[in-house]
Amino acid sequence: MLTTRMKPLFSETDTLQSLENNDWGQPTNTTGLVKDCHRLRRKPLAQFTPSDCRDMLAQNISLEYLVPLALTWLTDNPFIEANYYHGDLLLSLLRIEPQFWQSHPHHWWEVTHLIMNAEFLSEMLENEILPAAAAFAQNCPDQTKT
């Protein structure tokens, strides 16, 4: 699941709990979200999926470790679908509390670069790909002649 860029950041067994040296214990709240967050703190980061990352980012949990992880996926595909729809991982990153970006400006610049790439892709989709796809669809072969 991890890209080559990600491997130096974490060992195969590193978890958020071990990296932060903070065991939250067993959840006292029985909601699914709370249970999931506790479970994900014990899951090795090398096994995290974009969905896991998105869920934790949406709660502003362990941003120090999860923002760089999210950026590895988003660099490959800024519109990656983590849980619900294309771009939901990027959106969760954009909604992180502003204080994090103030203390991590290098990550802010990485996200800014991602946004510029996403804007370019969006313009290309609208101006080039969709019109070409419409023209392509009009040239559908007649299936009755075969």
PyMOL commands that set and color helices and strands:
alter all, ss='L'
color gray80, all
select helices_A, chain A and resi 7-9+16-20+32-42+45-47+50-58+63-76+88-94+98-103+105-138+143-145
alter helices_A, ss='H'
color red, helices_A
deselect
rebuild
show_as cartoon
